[in-house]
Amino acid sequence: MLELRELYKTFNPGTITEKHALNGLSLKLETGDFVTVIGGNGAGKSTMLNAIAGVWPVDSGAILIDGKDVSGLPEHKRASFLGRVFQDPMTGTAADMEIIENLALAARRGQRRTLRWGVKKAEQEEYRELLKILDLGLEERLHAKVGLLSGGQRQALTLLMATLRKPEVLLLDEHTAALDPKTAAKVLDATDRIVTRDNLTTIMITHNMKDAIAHGNRLIMMNEGRIILDIRGEEKTKLTVEDLLHQFEKVSGQAFASDSAILS
Amino acid sequence: MIAYFTSLNPLALLRACPGGIAQGLVWGIMALGVYLTFRMLDFADLSVDGSMATGGAVCIMLIMNGWNPEAALLVSFLAGLLAGIITGLLHTLLGIPAILAGILTQISLYSINLNILGGKSNQAINVNSVSLRITSNASLLPRTILLLAIVCLVIIGILYWYLGTEHGSALRATGNNPNMSRAQGISTKMMTVIALALSNGLVALSGGILSQYQGFADVNMGRGAIVIGLAAVIIGEVLGEAILGKHLNFFLRLAFVVVGGIIYYLVYVFVLWLKFPANDMKLLTAIVVAIFLAVPYLQGRSKSSFSKVAKRNAKNAKEGK
């Protein structure tokens, strides 16, 4: 479904800020896999998602979606395979456009943008129904500018937009990190429902180990640009935060760097 | 002082107004082009100073060569499209910052415009031998104004329609949030080039119409055009929001850009009537634009500023709270 083969990426090569962000990263996801990703700061989690999304080209390696090598496609062309939700709630939506206009833009992801009207009449009802799954009352505010929404509402809307056209892979880059705990739980809940409903292949980065354990069918831990731990199925359901910390120290030979991951 | 006031002739002002309205409509078309880049893409495109003159030069030279004036305008529009594409490619393909890309196109157009004008800095047509629909001839001015108003309405209608389509929505999204746009499969580079092309096309069309109106094209006719365009956009917005408030829908917003152009030229006529030296008009325009751009910013600051907090806290401390 999604396959990453030996990805390498170095930022600022040859300078004092040189950073080997991806170090031979390989990963294979089956259809319907919901993978949670944890790892310290600078482990390469976001870099991995950006590599898949095509924010920049990788130095070497291949990214295959449905068996097709997409490594050579620019970001906007890969978008037809991908749904993305970002860490910053401001990134995923167009603030000066209406909720319905944002959804209509997302509904045409990967399609030719024609000179037909941007939002068809029939779409209104469709979106109203879809917004109900978020349970935020947005279905009554179709014509409100997205800039008027809270961070949580915008993030939930971005999630809906990312999945409006079924993506081959859904990329969630710490999409609840900027939200208060209650809203974060709500967005995570919606994520679970949508992923299950559509059987979406999903990668979710999180700083929260409990969330990483509670969601998805597979958990990977990253360190220094590659995967150091890959736990799935039965084994994953039995995991505890202590297990993970212990495993991390054993595999990487250092203590887990992020307090927030442990304390939350 | 008295001599100055008695020298002002109210009738002269009245007589100058129709010309001001006509010019305002012409520049309104130009301002719609500026609106497209400045408001939709947040791209202050300086190439318009050049493409305005390109539109005029192309139009006048074609008419001199026996072309039909309306067909000449079409070519003006196309020439503007091309200029916009150049700026767009300089920016998106070669990574040159927006402002600089515009300046490079503008400066190269200066040479190109001189070449179009056959090496002269201006060229005039004999307005008596060519039948022009758009003319500053005083007796035909009402007809010209009506025609220009219709042209403006048609352009506003087309822009309103286009920006409502799937393609136009993608353009608006590009200006609003390029990251989101790419994530939704929109080529933001392509959209930037298209917006710049359309914008400069409109500006050149306006230049062509202006050259017909005044009967000549001058290589300097676009100097400071961006500032006049911005003035029209901003005056129109402030006025539209003041008059219509929440009822200012997108169609009216575009219409008020043209209204902004008309207001600008009526003020221009008025200030000239007050015997303000014509040489200083660009300075005045720049000051007006600076003020209009600064006011919203300063209003925001006055609502929340460090000095205000400091003052309030100092006062509270004094009163022992």
Interface residues (C-beta under 8 A of the other chain):
Chain A: A53 P74 E75 H76 K77 A79 S80 L82 R84 F86 M90 T91 G92 T93 A94 A95 D96 M97 E101 A104 L105 A106 R108 R109 G110 Q111 R113 T114 L115 R116 W117 G118 V119 M161 A162
Chain B: Y162 G164 T165 E166 H167 G168 S169 A170 R172 A173 N176 N177 N179 M180 S181 R182 A183 Q184 G185 I186 S187 T188
